[in-house]
Amino acid sequence: MKSTRTERLIRMASRFLVAPSRQISLTGLSEQFQVSKTVISDDVAIIDRSMREEGIGGICVERGRTGGAFLRPRLSREYRRSFLGSIAETLSQDNRILPGMLIHYSDILFNPGFAGPLGYALASDFADREPDVVMTSEVKGIPLAVFTAHALGIPMAVCRFRNRPSDGPAVAVHYPSGRGEVRTMFMGTRFLSAGKKVLIIDDFMRGGSTAAGMLLVAREFKADVVGTGVFIAASEPARKAVSEYSALLRLERGNDGVPMVKVQD
Amino acid sequence: MKSTRTERLIRMASRFLVAPSRQISLTGLSEQFQVSKTVISDDVAIIDRSMREEGIGGICVERGRTGGAFLRPRLSREYRRSFLGSIAETLSQDNRILPGMLIHYSDILFNPGFAGPLGYALASDFADREPDVVMTSEVKGIPLAVFTAHALGIPMAVCRFRNRPSDGPAVAVHYPSGRGEVRTMFMGTRFLSAGKKVLIIDDFMRGGSTAAGMLLVAREFKADVVGTGVFIAASEPARKAVSEYSALLRLERGNDGVPMVKVQD
């Protein structure tokens, strides 16, 4: 049955949005909706304009034999700034301060209403590097990493701090913690392989030892790390165990010594 | 600037899809797009028809002063069956069998291309019970729970097996493991409160002791559990520590003694 043009456009748009960064065949759309590929191409152009206007990203069309199109995430600067600003404000409230220059943020990351857009923001930042897999470490970084992976259309690999029978075979990697102890991380052998482009995503970076551990995991698998993105980076210590990373927010000590969170420019 | 009708429809549809189950103000849409509320209502009816046709769900409109509309997830029976069938087939492959009636499934749950639709399926099953929060336990259930919570437009609360300074204050609950030992679970005090309606989501249920532990956590907070949904339930032991739950898939022992996964009817 032929649907109306408007219905077809909404249905096509929904497929791009439900599975961002994943190719949808234009030939398949043309066959399913019983219209020519030229009509489908016009439809895609309209959807592209609407998504850009909405500040979500754009539709990329791959010409040639595969003939697919996909939504490439790119959050608008205005939305990004106001969204991160409101989260920084929430996190700076008195009732969130924990002992030891720590703040309570897990309710933000465990709420998909926040973690979803945060992952979309990180995906927008790193989409150009075309990662194959998002790597994170358990536990609090998982929702952020999974939404980043969702927006990038790629799988997630989780570094675990123990390995159990139900987790399957894994590679163990040893790395120094911030306090000089040696810690162990496990990565399931199914999740990574040589030459894969890895994007590291983590919730919080203080000294950067966990991120440095994840670099070692990638190296052990002969995979290439193409970027490291974190939700919050603490300004102390200034010197981190990793040289390159970008953070959405920064945790600083205010003039009165009280922790506060700012948007990273 | 006024946009064309088609562009407006696509932009409106994208907002329903990006934040399912969350109310969008019809008055707000009417003001932003500079058209009457009658026009917006007609638009919403078209979007509703397209989403139903697409097998995603429907748009619910709340009349009255708040005047909001939202996408209520309801996966079509056909898509659900074929999607779960393909996952059951993947999981039944020889190379996934682990010692002790276990199968390797974490790469499925860590891949948002699978975890997203699985969460959407669970959200479709439980939306009518109108939960306020999705509860899960670390680690492998988190992606499934977060996508279920995303589709239901509600936050997630994670039961942890240890409590550290950065996790903030928590309530500890003790529960018997399947082997008769006593285990401890922690739930952050920010995540739950009296009278909240809780949906428990977990990755794998063998004897049901973890789910039973989560019931104790909910009881400790005087919250009400409105349902328990799991990705895979093992057919052995038949008797579980919880009386009510529903599973998407079932792990059975075939005639040759080899584990296999079936879609739960």
Contacts between the chains, C-beta under 8 A, distances in Angstrom:
chain1	res1	chain2	res2	distance
A	3	B	50	7.8
A	3	B	53	6.6
A	5	B	6	7.9
A	6	B	5	7.9
A	6	B	6	6.4
A	6	B	9	6.0
A	6	B	46	5.9
A	6	B	50	7.7
A	7	B	46	7.0
A	7	B	49	6.5
A	7	B	50	4.5
A	7	B	53	6.4
A	9	B	6	6.0
A	9	B	9	7.1
A	9	B	10	6.1
A	10	B	9	6.1
A	10	B	10	6.6
A	10	B	13	4.8
A	10	B	46	7.2
A	10	B	47	5.9
A	10	B	50	3.9
A	10	B	51	7.5
A	11	B	50	5.3
A	11	B	53	6.6
A	11	B	54	4.8
A	13	B	10	4.8
A	13	B	13	5.7
A	13	B	14	6.3
A	14	B	13	6.3
A	14	B	17	5.6
A	14	B	50	7.4
A	14	B	51	6.9
A	14	B	54	5.7
A	14	B	56	6.5
A	15	B	54	7.9
A	17	B	14	5.6
A	17	B	17	4.7
A	17	B	18	6.5
A	18	B	17	6.5
A	18	B	56	7.6
A	18	B	116	7.6
A	19	B	113	7.0
A	19	B	116	7.7
A	22	B	113	7.2
A	46	B	6	5.9
A	46	B	7	7.0
A	46	B	10	7.2
A	47	B	10	5.9
A	49	B	7	6.4
A	50	B	3	7.8
A	50	B	6	7.6
A	50	B	7	4.5
A	50	B	10	3.9
A	50	B	11	5.3
A	50	B	14	7.4
A	51	B	10	7.5
A	51	B	14	6.8
A	53	B	3	6.6
A	53	B	7	6.4
A	53	B	11	6.5
A	54	B	11	4.8
A	54	B	14	5.7
A	54	B	15	7.9
A	56	B	14	6.5
A	56	B	18	7.6
A	98	B	165	6.3
A	98	B	166	6.7
A	98	B	168	5.7
A	99	B	165	6.2
A	100	B	165	5.9
A	102	B	165	6.1
A	102	B	166	5.0
A	104	B	168	4.4
A	104	B	190	6.9
A	106	B	158	7.8
A	106	B	167	6.5
A	106	B	168	7.2
A	106	B	188	6.6
A	107	B	155	7.0
A	107	B	188	7.4
A	107	B	190	5.2
A	107	B	191	6.4
A	110	B	146	7.4
A	110	B	155	6.2
A	110	B	156	4.6
A	110	B	157	6.7
A	110	B	158	6.0
A	110	B	191	7.3
A	111	B	149	7.7
A	111	B	155	4.1
A	111	B	156	6.9
A	112	B	146	5.5
A	112	B	147	7.6
A	112	B	149	5.1
A	112	B	150	3.6
A	112	B	155	7.4
A	112	B	156	6.9
A	113	B	19	7.0
A	113	B	22	7.2
A	113	B	153	7.2
A	113	B	155	7.3
A	115	B	146	6.9
A	116	B	18	7.6
A	116	B	19	7.7
A	116	B	150	6.1
A	138	B	138	6.8
A	138	B	139	4.9
A	139	B	138	4.9
A	139	B	139	5.9
A	139	B	142	7.2
A	139	B	158	7.1
A	139	B	160	7.0
A	142	B	139	7.2
A	142	B	142	4.8
A	142	B	143	6.6
A	142	B	146	7.7
A	143	B	142	6.6
A	143	B	143	7.7
A	143	B	146	4.6
A	143	B	156	7.3
A	146	B	110	7.4
A	146	B	112	5.5
A	146	B	115	6.8
A	146	B	142	7.7
A	146	B	143	4.7
A	146	B	146	6.4
A	146	B	147	7.8
A	147	B	112	7.6
A	147	B	146	7.8
A	149	B	111	7.8
A	149	B	112	5.1
A	150	B	112	3.7
A	150	B	116	6.1
A	153	B	113	7.2
A	155	B	107	7.0
A	155	B	110	6.2
A	155	B	111	4.1
A	155	B	112	7.5
A	155	B	113	7.3
A	156	B	110	4.6
A	156	B	111	6.9
A	156	B	112	6.9
A	156	B	143	7.3
A	157	B	110	6.7
A	158	B	106	7.8
A	158	B	110	6.0
A	158	B	139	7.1
A	160	B	139	6.9
A	165	B	98	6.3
A	165	B	99	6.2
A	165	B	100	5.9
A	165	B	102	6.1
A	166	B	98	6.8
A	166	B	102	5.0
A	166	B	204	7.3
A	167	B	106	6.5
A	168	B	98	5.7
A	168	B	104	4.4
A	168	B	106	7.2
A	188	B	106	6.6
A	188	B	107	7.4
A	190	B	104	6.9
A	190	B	107	5.2
A	191	B	107	6.4
A	191	B	110	7.3
A	204	B	166	7.3
